[in-house]
Amino acid sequence: MAARARLLDLLCDRILSTREAVGVKWPTDADRRDGKWHTTTHPDWTWSLWVEALRMVGERRKMPELIDEARARTAERAADRYKHDLLGGAAFYYSAARLAAATKDEEMRDVALDAARAVADMADDVTGARPLLREGGPTPTPTLDTALLGTVLDWYAGKTLNDKTWATGACKHLNYTIAELLDPELKVESKSTEDPPFRSRRLALAIAGYYRAWEATRDRRYLDAGDRLIDYLWLNSGADHMPPRDPAVTLPGAGPADTAAAAIIASAIARLVVLDPPPELVRRHAARLGPLLNNIAQHVTPVDPRDTRPPGMLVEAGSDRPGAPPACESLIGDFFLLEALICLEKKGLPC
């Protein structure tokens, strides 16, 4: 436990040093050699992870100015909540919904619910599936990672409004992904044309989505779907269970690891193991979590006494940013490891 608390302290320190370095910009990834961040003024949905990281660290370190900044940054992006962009669901879950649940902020609650309605409105009238974008022109095919990105805000909306119809819409999309996308994804033999593929990361997000759905509904099919994906990644990982970026184009345990994918999985399992009372079905998951966190910790700076890089960097996380070095630190990796440890420390998350 002491080692886990130390790891959490390192990650909090990294959020604080990152905040000082990036100013008003948005961090994306950092060079593994010196920890210098690449930033953007036009972030993708992961802007919300920076917002929630600020909130979590602000709460843990008793620094209200971080929570104030998290709220101001969310307000800055609030106009995007009306877009028919599925990723907006995830963005406003990790920002507005978390802020509303943690601080009882009514304005943030309304922002989150507006985004939830925009995402729900994207569902296909027949299948209930939700594409990534619907702004005219061809409709993109849903992808497996939308099991999280396209439904996570529904669970917040349903609980906040005490309205079970939100679960109905989310489950239609999830059932579509299981019926149409899960088996083909597990049979992929090669995706070498992707650059970078980060396929394990997409599968990890799907795992988080299915586990979140099981937490909300206790429908066994969602736990089973997440377990199938974890078993697939475990089978194609080395002894440390760090998934390769794409298990379809490397031998088991070969190729560059994706520590961000491992962190997403750790966070998803952490939500399950803190449920009270602990469900019998998640005992297997609890047994996996400790060793996984220990192995992820081996990739957090300092990795040895001679390591002079900023403390708290999760390296080998990789980034979707074009030209990003393959073993860099990334916001998504830092965030999900931080979230996993905060969840375990506090025995849960705001929503």
Protein Blocks (a to p, Z undefined) as FASTA:
>chain_A
ZZmmmmmmmmmmmmmmmmmmnmmaccfbdcfklopacddfbdcfklmmmmmmmmmmmmmn
opaklmmmmmmmmmmmmmmmmpccfklmmmmmmmmmmmmmmnopaklmmmmmmmmmmmmm
mpcfklopacfbdgejjdddddfklmmmmmmmmmmmmmmnopaklmmmmmmmmmmmmmmm
mmmmmmpfbffkbccfklmmmmmmmmmmmmmmmmmnopaklmmmmmmmmmmmmmmpcfko
pacfblklccehiajddfklmmmmmmmmmmmmmpccddfklmmmmmmmmmmmmmmmmmpc
cfbfklcbdehiaghkopabghiafkbccfklmmmmmmmmmmmmnopafZZ
